[in-house]
Amino acid sequence: MAVSTFLAIVGLLQNHAAADMYSSAWKQIRSSLITVEGTSGPVGAAVLIDRKGLFLAHANAIPNSKIVAKTYDGKSIPLAVRSVDETTNLVLLEAGWWRDKTATPADVSQIRDYSGQTVLACLPAGPVVGQFVSADRVGVLKPSLRYAPLSEIRFETQDNRVAGAFVFSKDGKLIGVMNATLDPVNGTKKSISTPDAPQRVGEATQDPNPDFGPRGLTVGYALGVEILKRVVDGFKSQSRTVSHPTIGCFFRDASGRGAYIEALLPDSPAARGGLKISDIVIEANGQPIRSHVDFAVFLFKQSVNGVAKLKVKRASQEVDLIVTIGQQDAKSAQSSNSDF
Amino acid sequence: MKRKLRDEIQSAAFGDLEMDIANLNADEANELQIWQRLKSDLHRLRETPEPQIGIERVRQAILNEEIAAKSPSSLPWAAGIAAASAVGAVAVWAMLQNPGARYSEVRTENSASVTRSNAAKDPWVEKPVPLVATNRTGDVARSTSELDSRSKNGPAILSPRHSRFNGQLVAMRTASRSYSQATSTARTGEKPSESLQPNPPTVPVASNEAPVVIVDSTTDEHSGANLATEVETKGDIVIGG
């Protein structure tokens, strides 16, 4: 009896400590969050990124009609879309008025590994705790097919309205924005056929509706902190646009020997640099490129107007190329105050 | 067989009583043989003094062992209660030292009681925001989290059972990753102190081993988020850059 009493008290104290930690993080971030209101309640969240009243939100969490949001203490504020990053679907919102000087803009500066840790996700219905699984997911965003680092986060919650939820670490740093959830029907596949490769069609490996076992686990994918930082920096810049590096090509795996160039956009930096269809990129800036994932990660980390020295295999020869990194077109939604 | 006769047979088998075997019937003779075999088996035990191989002595020896074994192990039950009370007092004292963060501020999912329509009004401002929801298949599912009326400062917490379950999964993955790192360290000859940090201060780079997640432009009607498909074999996937 003494042992069980002791264990019960220890468990209670541990839970108490965890609750204290989350409460402290929540107190730190709640003033920077607003809920975007729909016709029947909150439909999304937005987070302050600049004291001037600039907010970041995900397009999925923004209603098409007039945007009105509420602060944590119940005040309503009108919002207008100022810029849209079509690669990530992130949106820059500007408040019609913003007088809360105490609210601290979200901190996206902390880039570290949170694997295995619990995190806070601010859903439209309030904050919940999730499990940060890994930040090494290779995201391919349609329709651009661009690479984006994704973090897998699992929630026990079955309130699936996770679109555009902001993910915070326990110390109050913004570490992701929920972008996608695992498809309940075709969530996991051995392989997949893209429009360019219709000959190999895989089969689903996971029963989407298992008869037993834990249910309701939401597997979500958040845009990683690296791309998030790029978007926030772009939105906070004078142009209010995001600069994603690109060379204008599409590539697939060359069976572990490099990245096979599948297509080139006309007059793209890649085409101007001499890259051709069927080339296999095997080295970039001195780094070996073993697969298309390596090449995608390499391109992601480049800066606009930087230079990439590529070594490609063409027929049986190795050719050195120099490609200047370009910028993906960004869309800015400049508008007047009448949008509020 | 009468008890008295059985006792006599046992005593005879252990040499404590003389008995005329010719007067015994088949069952009694069989009984005697069993006890004699038991005695011979006891003889085979090492360090068993001859005087102890008698039924009374064995019985006494067993009784003495039992009593001797019991006495030192038991504590008075009152001592247990006193210990538990002391631990409880220390715990309560510790909690009172930090009045700003009561356990009741953040509760677990089991206490959810308000419907989701209330949450829809103003989740971060108003009172409890519990989530009693259904999963994607439409089944009524267990409630998952809530914000207590006193806990608008704090988030809902996963239930201990599933937190532990998920934690184990992640711990297994982390352990697996550490093992992989250790293996590669052994191969490459890196310094272990550099490669075996459990949480290095950098984001893990997407690798060829990590699954590819294709994010579709269509959205899931329940989550509102884009639909994602995880693919193990990524050779066919075209990436733009």
Interface residues (C-beta under 8 A of the other chain):
Chain A: M1 A2 T5 F6 I9 G11 L12 L13 N15 H16 A18 A19 D20 Y22 S23 S24 A25 W26 K27 R30 L33 T35 S40 G41 P42 V43 G44 N60 A61 K70 Y72 D73 G74 N89 I111 R112 D113 Y114 S115 G116 T118 L120 P124 A125 G126 P127 V128 V129 Q131 V133 S134 A135 D136 R137 V138 G139 V140 L141 K142 P143 S144 L145 R146 Y147 A148 P149 L150 E152 R154 E156 T157 Q158 D159 N160 R161 V162 A163 G164 M178 N179 A180 T181 L182 D183 P184 N186 G187 T188 K189 K190 S191 I192 S193 T194 D196 A197 R200 G202 T205 N209 P214 R215 G216 T218 G220 Y221 G224 V225 E226 T246 I247 C249 F250 F251 R252 D253 S255 E262 A263 R290 S291 H292 V293 D294 F295 A296 V297 L299 F300
Chain B: G80 I81 A83 A84 V87 G88 A91 A94 M95 N98 A101 R102 Y103 E105 V106 T108 R116 A119 A120 K121 D122 P123 W124 V125 V129 L131 A133 T134 N135 R136 T137 D139 A141 R142 T144 S145 L147 S151 N153 G154 P155 A156 I157 L158 S159 P160 H162 S163 F165 N166 G167 V170 A171 R173 T174 R177 N199 P200 P201 T202 V203 P204 V205 A206 S207 N208 A210 P211 V212 V213 I214 V215 D216 S217 T219 D220 H222 S223 G224 A225 N226 L227 A228 T229 E230 V231 E232 T233 K234 G235 D236 I237 V238 I239 G240 G241
